[in-house]
Amino acid sequence: MTLNEFKAWLKEKMPDNFRENESMQAHTSFRIGGPADLLVLPADVHQLEEVVVKARLENLLLTVIGNGSNLLVKDKGIRGVVVKLGNTIKNIVCQDDKIIAEAGVSLAAVANKAAACSLTGLEFAVGIPGSIGGAIFMNAGAYDGEMSKVVTKVTVLTVDGEIKDLSKEELDFCYRHSSIQDNGAIVISVEMQLAKGNIEEIRAKMADFTNRRTTKQPLDIPNAGSMFRRPPGHYAGTLIEEAGLKGYTVGGAQVSTKHAGFVVNKGNATAADVLQLISDVQKRVYEYAGVHLEPEVRILGE
Ligand SMILES: Cc1cc2nc3c(=O)[nH]c(=O)nc-3n(C[C@H](O)[C@H](O)[C@H](O)COP(=O)(O)OP(=O)(O)OC[C@H]3O[C@@H](n4cnc5c(N)ncnc54)[C@H](O)[C@@H]3O)c2cc1C
């Protein structure tokens, strides 16, 4: 099946849930990236399964994204089919001291739901702008909290089209890593074990974390969070600042003057600008400290 034939299939099956030649600028927090050939926004889990199984059966290129808050999409865009789950499939329930959320639910919504149910353990997630699916993929974390500490079970769609539950052990969590990065599975829903807490204390902790972010991070300028992984024994932002690169600019991309671990899009940055900046920063930090910085942001497209 060609991509055009797949488009015709989408038109018949879910005419309101796909876009053609869709700029990824609108779907990434960096506001950078060329077009996706076809972008699908499934209405529910059933549509998600249908699209993924069909695209895989037909050997089409397939990319799944969440909220696009950890992505750098290259300037020529993404070939084939992109399925966006962020803000699409988003049911969420509290069950005793557990929370079960579909992959597209935002971390802010999960943290707020936990607070509303007087459950503690997810306060750290309140300011991370991803979806819960992307957070499992990345093992997202902040302020001593991490997805690995609360997740008990993740339901995935495997590359063979099978719906399967993965235990915490099978998710093989470590720093900004889970087995989803290696096995190509798609996160459908996530079960988290929390503990009963005091709603005022939970809200106060969330407010404190939000306040710390607003003070330290360039939240008013498009970015994709920490550009580099934390190198063992160091902080990327500190090394970049010490190497004299705070404010370093390539085209529209700049090492944030507020937090050197972030790269911001000053308005018209291209992916090529960001990639050049990444390469320059890596070189200069290596010369300065002998440390190789690895991007944390996922780079997609061509
Ligand atoms: C201002 C700002 C602050 C941030 N702060 C933090 C922080 O404190 N801690 C932190 O860890 N991160 C932080 N991030 C980065 C980002 O929010 C997290 O990595 C988040 O978990 C990414 O989720 P997402 O839904 O946006 O994923 P995306 O960026 O859409 O995708 C990231 C990767 O996950 C994959 N993926 C997404 N959804 C699924 C799914 N359902 N199934 C399988 N694979 C999937 C994608 O293919 C891609 O490879 C920050 C980002 C910004 C912009």
The ligand as an SDF file (V2000), in Angstrom:
LIG
                    3D

 53 58  0  0  0  0  0  0  0  0999 V2000
   10.0680   23.4170   29.6390 C   0  0  0  0  0  0  0  0  0  0  0  0
   10.3450   21.9420   29.6970 C   0  0  0  0  0  0  0  0  0  0  0  0
   10.7030   21.3660   30.9170 C   0  0  0  0  0  0  0  0  0  0  0  0
   10.9720   19.9950   30.9810 C   0  0  0  0  0  0  0  0  0  0  0  0
   11.3020   19.4500   32.2000 N   0  0  0  0  0  0  0  0  0  0  0  0
   11.5600   18.1270   32.2900 C   0  0  0  0  0  0  0  0  0  0  0  0
   11.8950   17.5380   33.5560 C   0  0  0  0  0  0  0  0  0  0  0  0
   11.9510   18.1940   34.5850 O   0  0  0  0  0  0  0  0  0  0  0  0
   12.1610   16.2100   33.5770 N   0  0  0  0  0  0  0  0  0  0  0  0
   12.1070   15.4350   32.4500 C   0  0  0  0  0  0  0  0  0  0  0  0
   12.3370   14.2200   32.5450 O   0  0  0  0  0  0  0  0  0  0  0  0
   11.8000   15.9700   31.2460 N   0  0  0  0  0  0  0  0  0  0  0  0
   11.5150   17.2860   31.1320 C   0  0  0  0  0  0  0  0  0  0  0  0
   11.1800   17.8240   29.9160 N   0  0  0  0  0  0  0  0  0  0  0  0
   11.1870   16.9720   28.7010 C   0  0  0  0  0  0  0  0  0  0  0  0
    9.8550   16.3090   28.3650 C   0  0  0  0  0  0  0  0  0  0  0  0
    8.7480   17.0260   28.8650 O   0  0  0  0  0  0  0  0  0  0  0  0
    9.8200   14.8650   28.8630 C   0  0  0  0  0  0  0  0  0  0  0  0
   10.8570   14.1050   28.2910 O   0  0  0  0  0  0  0  0  0  0  0  0
    8.4830   14.1770   28.5610 C   0  0  0  0  0  0  0  0  0  0  0  0
    8.4380   12.9460   29.2180 O   0  0  0  0  0  0  0  0  0  0  0  0
    8.2730   13.9490   27.0600 C   0  0  0  0  0  0  0  0  0  0  0  0
    6.9160   13.5700   26.8730 O   0  0  0  0  0  0  0  0  0  0  0  0
    6.1530   13.8890   25.4980 P   0  0  0  0  0  0  0  0  0  0  0  0
    4.7960   13.3170   25.6040 O   0  0  0  0  0  0  0  0  0  0  0  0
    6.2480   15.3340   25.1750 O   0  0  0  0  0  0  0  0  0  0  0  0
    7.0170   13.0230   24.4930 O   0  0  0  0  0  0  0  0  0  0  0  0
    7.4960   13.4250   23.0220 P   0  0  0  0  0  0  0  0  0  0  0  0
    8.4490   14.5630   23.1270 O   0  0  0  0  0  0  0  0  0  0  0  0
    6.3280   13.5810   22.1320 O   0  0  0  0  0  0  0  0  0  0  0  0
    8.2870   12.1160   22.6330 O   0  0  0  0  0  0  0  0  0  0  0  0
    9.4740   11.7380   23.2990 C   0  0  0  0  0  0  0  0  0  0  0  0
    9.8160   10.2980   22.8960 C   0  0  0  0  0  0  0  0  0  0  0  0
    8.8400    9.4390   23.4520 O   0  0  0  0  0  0  0  0  0  0  0  0
    8.2320    8.6290   22.4470 C   0  0  0  0  0  0  0  0  0  0  0  0
    6.8360    8.4570   22.8170 N   0  0  0  0  0  0  0  0  0  0  0  0
    5.9460    9.4370   23.1480 C   0  0  0  0  0  0  0  0  0  0  0  0
    4.7630    8.9010   23.4770 N   0  0  0  0  0  0  0  0  0  0  0  0
    4.8780    7.5670   23.3360 C   0  0  0  0  0  0  0  0  0  0  0  0
    3.9960    6.4530   23.5350 C   0  0  0  0  0  0  0  0  0  0  0  0
    2.7310    6.6010   23.9380 N   0  0  0  0  0  0  0  0  0  0  0  0
    4.4770    5.2010   23.3070 N   0  0  0  0  0  0  0  0  0  0  0  0
    5.7480    5.0140   22.8960 C   0  0  0  0  0  0  0  0  0  0  0  0
    6.6310    6.0190   22.6860 N   0  0  0  0  0  0  0  0  0  0  0  0
    6.2050    7.2720   22.9160 C   0  0  0  0  0  0  0  0  0  0  0  0
    8.4380    9.4040   21.1430 C   0  0  0  0  0  0  0  0  0  0  0  0
    8.5040    8.5370   20.0350 O   0  0  0  0  0  0  0  0  0  0  0  0
    9.7810   10.0930   21.3810 C   0  0  0  0  0  0  0  0  0  0  0  0
   10.8630    9.2610   21.0240 O   0  0  0  0  0  0  0  0  0  0  0  0
   10.8980   19.2010   29.8120 C   0  0  0  0  0  0  0  0  0  0  0  0
   10.5360   19.7920   28.5910 C   0  0  0  0  0  0  0  0  0  0  0  0
   10.2560   21.1540   28.5240 C   0  0  0  0  0  0  0  0  0  0  0  0
    9.8540   21.7470   27.2160 C   0  0  0  0  0  0  0  0  0  0  0  0
  1  2  1  0
  2  3  1  0
  2 52  2  0
  3  4  2  0
  4  5  1  0
  4 50  1  0
  5  6  2  0
  6  7  1  0
  6 13  1  0
  7  8  2  0
  7  9  1  0
  9 10  1  0
 10 11  2  0
 10 12  1  0
 12 13  2  0
 13 14  1  0
 14 15  1  0
 14 50  1  0
 15 16  1  0
 16 17  1  0
 16 18  1  0
 18 19  1  0
 18 20  1  0
 20 21  1  0
 20 22  1  0
 22 23  1  0
 23 24  1  0
 24 25  2  0
 24 26  1  0
 24 27  1  0
 27 28  1  0
 28 29  2  0
 28 30  1  0
 28 31  1  0
 31 32  1  0
 32 33  1  0
 33 34  1  0
 33 48  1  0
 34 35  1  0
 35 36  1  0
 35 46  1  0
 36 37  1  0
 36 45  1  0
 37 38  2  0
 38 39  1  0
 39 40  1  0
 39 45  2  0
 40 41  1  0
 40 42  2  0
 42 43  1  0
 43 44  2  0
 44 45  1  0
 46 47  1  0
 46 48  1  0
 48 49  1  0
 50 51  2  0
 51 52  1  0
 52 53  1  0
M  END
$$$$
